[in-house]
């Protein structure tokens, strides 16, 4: 659901973080219905004086239900893939994450293209 940013087999490093400190564009790890999800924060709202995060898988057509603070495990700050590591909290990747959060609202238009590319490219 996060291709091409995250791929099957990637190892994620996660830092426990309060929802109030998370920003749109960042990737968070959360648990819902007994399953783990790593999705991008696309919006941050305030409800009853607390932060509520709206997340979405980059390759999914719709946003997730609002994230409850009890579901949030933390913020993904590093990804290890095929022996290489890259930081998601570098200035360049933070900017790309914010851009991805902005354009993800139109993913229903480019999702079919992304799926075709995924099948054509090696993992």
Residue pairs with C-beta under 8 A, 6 or more apart in sequence:
1 37
1 39
1 57
1 58
1 59
1 60
2 27
2 38
2 39
2 40
2 57
2 58
2 59
3 58
3 59
3 114
3 118
4 58
4 114
4 118
5 27
5 40
5 58
5 100
6 12
6 27
6 38
6 79
7 81
7 123
8 123
9 81
9 82
9 123
10 79
10 80
10 81
11 79
11 80
11 81
12 29
12 38
12 76
12 78
12 79
12 80
13 76
13 77
13 78
13 79
13 80
14 29
14 73
14 74
14 75
14 76
14 77
15 74
15 75
15 77
16 73
16 74
17 28
17 72
17 74
17 75
18 51
18 69
19 44
19 50
19 51
19 52
19 53
19 67
19 69
19 72
20 50
20 51
22 28
22 41
22 44
22 51
22 53
22 72
22 75
23 41
23 44
23 98
24 41
24 42
24 43
24 44
24 98
24 101
25 40
25 41
25 94
25 97
25 98
25 99
25 100
25 101
26 40
26 41
26 75
26 76
26 88
26 94
26 97
27 38
27 39
27 40
27 41
27 75
27 76
27 88
27 97
28 38
28 39
28 40
28 41
28 53
28 55
28 67
28 72
28 73
28 74
28 75
28 76
29 36
29 37
29 38
29 72
29 73
29 74
29 75
29 76
30 36
30 37
30 39
30 55
30 67
30 71
30 72
30 73
31 37
31 71
31 73
32 64
32 71
36 73
37 55
37 57
37 64
38 76
39 55
39 56
39 57
39 64
40 55
40 56
40 57
40 58
40 97
40 100
40 101
40 104
41 53
41 54
41 55
41 101
42 54
42 55
42 56
42 63
42 101
42 104
42 105
43 53
43 54
43 63
43 101
44 51
44 52
44 53
44 54
45 51
45 52
45 53
45 54
45 66
46 52
50 69
51 69
52 66
52 67
53 66
53 67
53 72
54 63
54 64
54 66
54 67
55 63
55 64
55 67
56 62
56 63
56 64
56 104
56 107
57 64
58 100
58 104
58 107
59 107
59 111
59 114
59 115
59 118
60 107
60 111
61 107
61 108
61 111
62 108
76 88
77 87
77 88
77 89
78 85
78 86
78 87
78 88
78 89
79 85
79 86
79 88
86 93
87 93
88 94
88 97
107 114
